[in-house]
């Protein structure tokens, strides 16, 4: 049996994996959608001490509790950073790493470095610096009826935007921790 550990990106949580998780479970696999501290519904638990090391630690605990023969780590967007860090520390336990909708970070890259649009990357960095506590990137406000709007009768299937939360850009991974 395979266990899939699904790690969401910034501003989101394990709930984004709902449909993927259902299909994997139907196929007989174990699925662990992860909401990292500071993301999704766990945003209130974060503070300046919440960083990449904390996120890696969360994944390591989950990997250590998983008794499946194969563990597959899936990282979306920012989720690639804790996925790669955890895989580096438990190489014998990880059968595969899947990167979804993200680039492969290089040694010392910060999470914002993977944002392909330099204008957006600069705006996000400025928003994080302008925040009162200096570490959060607030979620974008939804336009009326846009992709970030809450579901309605005419749009019953929720889009992830209306659930997004602020995101803390953690420090860059140590070169010794990522390959």
Buried (B, 14 or more C-beta within 10 A) or exposed (E): EBBBBBBBBBBBBBBBBEEBBEEBEEEEBBBBBBBBBBBBEBBEEBEEEBBBBBBBBBBBEBBEEBEBEBBBBBBBBBBBBBBBBBBBBBEEBBEEBBBBEBEEBEEEBBBBBBBEEEEEBEBBBEBBEEBEEEBBBBBBEBEEEEEBBEEEEEEEEBBBBBBBBBBBBBEBBEEEBBE
